[in-house]
């Protein structure tokens, strides 16, 4: 049996400087999604995909889409790569942001992040942030070693909770 440890980060001082604006923007997305869930509570609850979360963040201007003048997605002027991908891939950035919705296959999202940070952008990606509506500790433990081998810093930003450093 393994002991599960999350290193919760109650303060933005503990988050690497390049990631602080990204985490702040995800906190705003938490508030928006929470308000939408409360409004829909009386109706049938909608299962969200990572793609819907990403599109909602774009619609609310939390994330800016690539343009002909800007090759990457950006959050508070920080360039990021995103999973799930929409459109053509941009150049590699230091930060990969992975959206995991309640309707997504969790393990598939982890494998996409491993492929991106370990093969497609191996020497560029330094940080992986999972913005997750659901999290599976058992599946994470099964793939944690892959992220260690790639040598990236991994954060989990669970919906409605503070971020946690996983690696």
C-alpha positions as MATLAB code, in Angstrom:
seq = 'XXXXXXXXXXXXXXXXXXXXXXXXXXXXXXXXXXXXXXXXXXXXXXXXXXXXXXXXXXXXXXXXXXXXXXXXXXXXXXXXXXXXXXXXXXXXXXXXXXXXXXXXXXXXXXXXXXXXXXXXXXXXXXXXXXXXXXXXXXXXXXXXXXXXXXXXXXXXXXXXXXXXXXX';
ca = [
       0.000    0.000    0.000;
       1.353    3.410   -0.895;
       0.976    6.641    1.008;
      -0.568    9.389   -1.098;
       0.872   12.852   -0.573;
      -0.396   16.069   -2.101;
       1.675   19.124   -1.391;
      -1.141   21.686   -1.218;
      -0.074   25.190   -2.027;
      -2.091   27.600    0.091;
      -0.043   30.556   -1.083;
       0.878   31.799   -4.532;
       4.399   32.440   -3.166;
       5.007   28.685   -3.406;
       4.054   28.471   -7.077;
       6.878   29.021   -9.600;
       6.680   32.575  -10.936;
       5.861   31.614  -14.547;
       2.842   29.594  -13.350;
       1.229   32.074  -10.944;
      -0.781   33.932  -13.642;
      -1.976   30.613  -15.078;
      -3.163   29.314  -11.691;
      -4.903   32.645  -10.965;
      -6.781   32.390  -14.268;
      -7.852   28.826  -13.458;
      -9.201   30.085  -10.120;
     -11.413   32.487  -12.125;
     -12.591   29.550  -14.239;
     -13.504   27.710  -11.003;
     -15.777   30.577   -9.978;
     -17.489   30.752  -13.370;
     -18.036   26.979  -13.585;
     -19.325   26.873   -9.991;
     -21.903   29.577  -10.755;
     -23.026   27.673  -13.869;
     -23.354   24.421  -11.905;
     -25.479   26.110   -9.226;
     -27.776   27.528  -11.919;
     -28.094   24.122  -13.624;
     -28.549   22.178  -10.381;
     -32.327   22.211  -10.721;
     -31.955   20.833  -14.258;
     -30.183   17.690  -15.432;
     -26.481   17.968  -14.567;
     -24.314   18.121  -17.653;
     -21.184   15.957  -17.790;
     -18.366   18.156  -19.007;
     -15.473   17.155  -21.235;
     -12.038   18.732  -21.182;
     -12.851   20.216  -24.576;
     -15.954   21.944  -23.171;
     -13.881   23.300  -20.278;
     -11.285   24.656  -22.714;
     -13.914   26.192  -25.007;
     -15.629   27.763  -21.989;
     -12.310   29.270  -20.855;
     -11.794   30.668  -24.371;
     -15.334   32.043  -24.496;
     -14.849   33.756  -21.114;
     -11.496   35.136  -22.328;
      -9.560   33.363  -19.595;
      -7.526   31.709  -22.345;
      -6.737   33.479  -25.607;
      -6.631   31.435  -28.787;
      -3.742   31.572  -31.243;
      -4.034   34.223  -33.949;
      -1.956   35.015  -36.983;
       0.073   37.361  -34.746;
       0.335   35.013  -31.774;
       1.238   31.359  -32.360;
       0.147   29.900  -29.003;
      -2.712   29.917  -26.570;
      -2.018   32.380  -23.764;
      -3.252   32.841  -20.212;
      -2.496   36.270  -18.744;
       0.154   36.701  -21.478;
       1.831   33.375  -20.581;
       2.100   31.104  -23.653;
       0.765   27.583  -23.029;
       0.110   24.404  -24.944;
      -3.273   22.822  -24.232;
      -4.780   19.344  -24.196;
      -7.245   18.635  -25.685;
      -5.852   20.360  -28.726;
      -8.092   22.537  -30.871;
      -6.806   23.333  -34.358;
      -3.201   23.101  -35.453;
      -0.520   22.662  -32.798;
       1.534   25.749  -32.047;
       5.203   25.817  -31.126;
       6.220   24.157  -27.871;
       6.028   26.197  -24.666;
       7.312   25.730  -21.114;
       3.784   25.093  -19.822;
       1.300   22.393  -20.794;
      -2.252   22.849  -19.517;
      -4.383   19.682  -19.541;
      -8.153   19.941  -19.073;
      -9.802   16.811  -17.643;
     -13.591   16.869  -17.594;
     -15.943   14.545  -15.779;
     -16.799   12.797  -19.070;
     -13.176   12.277  -20.189;
     -11.156    9.081  -20.016;
      -8.697   10.065  -17.301;
      -5.883    7.728  -18.339;
      -6.048    8.943  -21.943;
      -5.469   12.543  -20.796;
      -2.435   11.431  -18.757;
      -1.014    9.549  -21.739;
      -1.530   12.581  -23.999;
       0.374   14.720  -21.486;
       3.205   12.165  -21.336;
       3.444   12.063  -25.138;
       3.426   15.851  -25.390;
       5.979   16.573  -22.668;
       8.127   13.484  -23.249;
       8.223   13.296  -27.045;
       6.661   16.211  -28.930;
       8.104   18.980  -26.719;
      10.649   17.043  -24.685;
      13.276   19.701  -24.081;
      10.868   22.630  -23.854;
       8.014   21.646  -21.518;
       8.964   22.274  -17.882;
       5.527   22.419  -16.244;
       2.374   20.347  -16.620;
      -0.817   21.623  -14.995;
      -3.866   19.368  -14.787;
      -7.126   21.306  -14.395;
      -9.379   18.441  -13.349;
     -13.028   17.951  -12.549;
     -12.137   14.361  -11.634;
      -8.893   12.733  -10.546;
      -7.947    9.063  -10.226;
      -5.092    8.534   -7.760;
      -4.583    4.888   -8.759;
      -4.135    5.724  -12.454;
      -1.879    8.671  -11.552;
       0.390    6.409   -9.469;
       0.606    3.994  -12.399;
       1.945    6.770  -14.688;
       3.748    9.007  -12.185;
       7.134    7.460  -12.990;
       6.797    8.511  -16.650;
       6.503   12.150  -15.597;
       9.517   11.741  -13.282;
      11.585   10.336  -16.161;
      10.627   13.289  -18.369;
      11.708   15.597  -15.525;
       8.737   17.984  -15.513;
       7.113   19.746  -12.574;
       3.485   18.625  -12.268;
       0.642   20.516  -10.608;
      -2.926   19.451  -10.043;
      -5.546   22.198   -9.945;
      -8.702   20.382   -8.871;
     -11.967   22.174   -9.557;
     -12.915   24.304   -6.563;
      -9.824   23.417   -4.526;
      -6.329   24.858   -4.145;
      -3.544   23.676   -6.439;
      -1.265   20.832   -5.361;
       2.247   20.058   -6.514;
       2.457   16.393   -7.486;
       6.094   16.325   -8.699;
];
